Amino acid sequence: MRELDQLLGWYLDTCYAGSDAATKDAFSTLLDQQDPELWDWLMGRARPGLEAWRRIVDEIRASDRV
């Protein structure tokens, strides 16, 4: 899904390099999730189960991209 790639790509380009190792690991495992689930999280229709994923999703949702 192109929109999903854009949102996750924004995080990768903007936030990833400055993140700590735990957040980088969380982002890596977040990318392994199914696209429909990721989309629902990023659109605010659902919340990820892991706190580390919620922080990443919240950061993306707080951007002007969503």
Phi and psi restraints in degrees (value plus and minus 20) as a CYANA .aco file:
   2 ARG   PHI     -82.7   -42.7
   2 ARG   PSI     -62.5   -22.5
   3 GLU   PHI     -82.8   -42.8
   3 GLU   PSI     -60.2   -20.2
   4 LEU   PHI     -83.5   -43.5
   4 LEU   PSI     -64.2   -24.2
   5 ASP   PHI     -79.8   -39.8
   5 ASP   PSI     -58.9   -18.9
   6 GLN   PHI     -85.3   -45.3
   6 GLN   PSI     -63.7   -23.7
   7 LEU   PHI     -85.7   -45.7
   7 LEU   PSI     -66.5   -26.5
   8 LEU   PHI     -89.5   -49.5
   8 LEU   PSI     -54.7   -14.7
   9 GLY   PHI     -84.9   -44.9
   9 GLY   PSI     -57.1   -17.1
  10 TRP   PHI     -79.7   -39.7
  10 TRP   PSI     -67.0   -27.0
  11 TYR   PHI     -81.2   -41.2
  11 TYR   PSI     -64.5   -24.5
  12 LEU   PHI     -80.4   -40.4
  12 LEU   PSI     -65.0   -25.0
  13 ASP   PHI     -92.5   -52.5
  13 ASP   PSI     -52.7   -12.7
  14 THR   PHI    -119.6   -79.6
  14 THR   PSI     -58.6   -18.6
  15 CYS   PHI    -135.6   -95.6
  15 CYS   PSI     -49.9    -9.9
  16 TYR   PHI     -77.7   -37.7
  16 TYR   PSI     -68.4   -28.4
  17 ALA   PHI     -79.0   -39.0
  17 ALA   PSI     -53.9   -13.9
  18 GLY   PHI    -108.5   -68.5
  18 GLY   PSI     -18.6    21.4
  19 SER   PHI    -102.6   -62.6
  19 SER   PSI     136.4   176.4
  20 ASP   PHI     -98.0   -58.0
  20 ASP   PSI     151.2   191.2
  21 ALA   PHI     -80.7   -40.7
  21 ALA   PSI     -58.3   -18.3
  22 ALA   PHI     -85.2   -45.2
  22 ALA   PSI     -60.1   -20.1
  23 THR   PHI     -89.0   -49.0
  23 THR   PSI     -59.0   -19.0
  24 LYS   PHI     -82.3   -42.3
  24 LYS   PSI     -61.7   -21.7
  25 ASP   PHI     -82.9   -42.9
  25 ASP   PSI     -62.1   -22.1
  26 ALA   PHI     -83.3   -43.3
  26 ALA   PSI     -61.5   -21.5
  27 PHE   PHI     -82.8   -42.8
  27 PHE   PSI     -61.3   -21.3
  28 SER   PHI     -80.5   -40.5
  28 SER   PSI     -64.1   -24.1
  29 THR   PHI     -94.4   -54.4
  29 THR   PSI     -49.4    -9.4
  30 LEU   PHI     -80.5   -40.5
  30 LEU   PSI     -60.2   -20.2
  31 LEU   PHI     -85.6   -45.6
  31 LEU   PSI     -38.1     1.9
  32 ASP   PHI    -100.2   -60.2
  32 ASP   PSI     -27.7    12.3
  33 GLN   PHI     -97.9   -57.9
  33 GLN   PSI     139.8   179.8
  34 GLN   PHI     -87.8   -47.8
  34 GLN   PSI     122.3   162.3
  35 ASP   PHI     -74.5   -34.5
  35 ASP   PSI     -66.3   -26.3
  36 PRO   PHI     -80.1   -40.1
  36 PRO   PSI     -57.0   -17.0
  37 GLU   PHI     -87.5   -47.5
  37 GLU   PSI     -66.2   -26.2
  38 LEU   PHI     -78.1   -38.1
  38 LEU   PSI     -64.1   -24.1
  39 TRP   PHI     -81.5   -41.5
  39 TRP   PSI     -65.0   -25.0
  40 ASP   PHI     -80.9   -40.9
  40 ASP   PSI     -61.0   -21.0
  41 TRP   PHI     -83.6   -43.6
  41 TRP   PSI     -66.3   -26.3
  42 LEU   PHI     -91.1   -51.1
  42 LEU   PSI     -45.4    -5.4
  43 MET   PHI    -109.1   -69.1
  43 MET   PSI     -22.0    18.0
  44 GLY   PHI      60.6   100.6
  44 GLY   PSI      -5.9    34.1
  45 ARG   PHI    -102.3   -62.3
  45 ARG   PSI     -39.0     1.0
  46 ALA   PHI    -173.4  -133.4
  46 ALA   PSI     149.9   189.9
  47 ARG   PHI    -143.5  -103.5
  47 ARG   PSI     117.7   157.7
  48 PRO   PHI     -85.6   -45.6
  48 PRO   PSI     132.9   172.9
  49 GLY   PHI     -94.3   -54.3
  49 GLY   PSI     -50.4   -10.4
  50 LEU   PHI    -110.6   -70.6
  50 LEU   PSI     115.4   155.4
  51 GLU   PHI     -78.3   -38.3
  51 GLU   PSI     -61.9   -21.9
  52 ALA   PHI     -81.4   -41.4
  52 ALA   PSI     -58.6   -18.6
  53 TRP   PHI     -87.8   -47.8
  53 TRP   PSI     -59.3   -19.3
  54 ARG   PHI     -80.5   -40.5
  54 ARG   PSI     -60.6   -20.6
  55 ARG   PHI     -82.0   -42.0
  55 ARG   PSI     -62.7   -22.7
  56 ILE   PHI     -86.2   -46.2
  56 ILE   PSI     -67.3   -27.3
  57 VAL   PHI     -79.8   -39.8
  57 VAL   PSI     -63.6   -23.6
  58 ASP   PHI     -82.6   -42.6
  58 ASP   PSI     -58.3   -18.3
  59 GLU   PHI     -86.0   -46.0
  59 GLU   PSI     -61.8   -21.8
  60 ILE   PHI     -85.7   -45.7
  60 ILE   PSI     -63.0   -23.0
  61 ARG   PHI     -85.8   -45.8
  61 ARG   PSI     -49.6    -9.6
  62 ALA   PHI     -96.0   -56.0
  62 ALA   PSI     -35.4     4.6
  63 SER   PHI     -93.0   -53.0
  63 SER   PSI     150.5   190.5
  64 ASP   PHI    -104.0   -64.0
  64 ASP   PSI      -8.6    31.4
  65 ARG   PHI    -103.7   -63.7
  65 ARG   PSI     -46.1    -6.1
